Amino acid sequence: MATTTDTDSTPVDESRTISQRLPDNLGMHVGIILSVVAMAAPLLLAIVMSTQTTSEVYEVTNLGLGSQGLSNYQTVLSEYRFTTYLLNSFVMSIIIVVGKVGISLLAALALVYYELPYERAVFMFILLTLLLPVPVRIVPLFQLMADLGWTNTMLALTGPYIASATAVFLFRQHFMSIPSSLVETARMSGIGPATFLFKVLIPMSKGMIAGVCVITYIYSWNQFLWPLVAVNDKSSQVVQVGISYLQGSAQAGLTPWGLIMAGACIALLPPLIVLIVLHRPLLQTFAVQRK
Amino acid sequence: MAEQTKPFDSKLQAAALLLPTIVVLVAFLYYPSLETFRLSLFESAFLGQDLRWTGISNFVELATSSTYRNSFVVSVLFAGVVVIGTLVLSLLISYMLFDVDLGSSSYLVAAIWPYALPPAVAAILLNFLLHPNLGIFTHYLELLTPWTLDWFNSGPQAFAVLAIVAIWKQLGYNIIFMVAALNNIPETLTESAQLDGVGRLKMLYKVYVPLISPTLIFLVVMNTIYSFFSTFPLVDLMTSGGPSGATNLLIFKLYRDAFEFSNYGLASAESVILFVLVAILMYIQLRATEGHAQYGG
């Protein structure tokens, strides 16, 4: 974890008191507040404008909460199929999270706790898929979905994402950090692999599993290119592509930007909430990745 | 972990445990990738039903096409701007958070949340807020500066707007890793510099940047991959590659060649070029930091 490891002298607390004496800490606080506000500004403005009518939006500097209240959200959900899109996004993300975590745990169990011939080669075979992001294989993948008859289905949205080199890598790293004395105890007591997985490994990997779930959930929810290619039937589409339909449906006349902002906020909310609630395991998992 | 402590030795069970992962990787990653290489050597018609072997002529066509060469140059420039912009801004923000000891508090969420921001949402928010006529950002920008924002028609402006959105979305990811790296520096290493009364900015690039350089290299690679591969929604929803090719990134051109013009052979050749690019980048990262996995899929 540490970038440098050659320090075993005891940490001295002096530097803390010195940095507290520095007078320009105030500047740092102001800088942080400005940065945070600047990063959040587009979102905060979008939330305000999502409550406005189209004519209120067209008064550019009108920053008051609009007269629409939450009715733009209602309209988007009921009249622009957003309920369907959201449901599809949820189902897709949850299938990918559960599937990926499940089969990656199994693969890591085999890699770390089984006497495996060619273990290194198997691991490399899995790891090398990091070189193959969707754009590298998008045309044949699209054709494959058509050949399998999966176009426009949840299988097409989730199948290609179910396995992951990164998840296997992270679980493998974590398993290898579990003390071998514990593994030895488990072995001595003669428990089978299933008991070992569910009674020992999973309870000891809760933080890591939660972190991989958060990363996978956000990653799946935010997919855009693949759903755009794999699904052309609106009733099977996910919300990220759904907001592009919303933007596209209003090219003529006055664009209902209030409505579009409401749709965008809806599409952002689920991954944002997950991040806010589960940021601790996410940060810990990333720390392992960069170890 | 020592080899001899492995508790299980059934090869059949091990194979069964690995099977789901291997099957999915072979079916949806290895097989289509090999197909990409094969298709790149064919000319295709009728949605790929009619294939004619043409050797490397797709690659020759790309190398001599001014549109593709433009896309290549635009993508490289875009990656340069996005990588540098993201690193500088997130380094400053991370350093401030670290300096006032907020690096491990819950307030960190206020700085890393763009990690969860869907690129499509980022694109649509700024489509509106930077709209040449209706955008509130446009309004104040034009009020406070002598500029006129006209990115629907100006190539350089469209490029800049796209880069800003790409950077904004990528800040969270970078801050996560930078703050973690800064927090991991042993205080004993930075003490002497602090005693010398060195200014903060100088401390940052003289002391901290070298100490976290492995993380910075990792982020350079990840940000480059991001700017080549994950920026499709931004182009698709904001500029459609225009005006006159100024934002026609490789990933967007690939999409159009494949799914608007159904030119599967040519699009596959473009995929192969992108593969070479990822391979080079991952190799650099492996060399520089010795064996870490990326995040992406």
Interface residues (C-beta under 8 A of the other chain):
Chain A: M1 A2 T3 T4 T7 S9 P11 V12 E14 S15 R16 I18 S19 D24 N25 M28 H29 G31 I32 S35 V36 M39 A40 P42 L43 L45 A46 M49 V57 Y58 V60 T61 L63 I103 S104 L106 A107 L109 A110 L111 V112 Y113 Y114 E115 L116 P117 V122 F125 I126 L127 T129 L130 L131 L132 P133 V134 P135 V136 R137 I138 V139 P140 L141 F142 Q143 L144 G159 P160 Y161 I162 A163 S164 A165 T166 V168 F169 L170 M176 S180 V183 E184 A186 R187 P193 F196 I215 I218 Y219 W221 N222 F224 L225 L228 V229 Q240 V241 I243 S244 Q247 T255 W257 I260 M261 G263 A264 A267 L268 P271 L272 V274 L275 I276 H279 L282 L283 F286 A287 Q289 R290 K291
Chain B: M1 A2 T5 K6 P7 F8 D9 S10 K11 Q13 A14 A15 L17 L18 P20 T21 I22 V23 V24 L25 A27 F28 L29 Y30 Y31 P32 S33 E35 T36 L39 G48 L92 I93 M96 L97 D99 V100 L102 S106 L108 V109 A110 A111 I112 W113 P114 Y115 A116 L117 P118 P119 A120 V121 A122 I124 L125 L126 N127 F128 L129 L134 G135 I136 H139 W168 L171 I176 F177 A180 A181 N184 I185 P186 E187 T188 L189 T190 E191 Q194 L195 R200 L211 I212 P214 T215 F218 I225 F229 F232 P233 D236 L237 I251 L254 Y255 A258 F259 Y264 A267 S268 S271 V272 L274 F275 V278 A279 M282 H292 A293 Q294 Y295 G296 G297
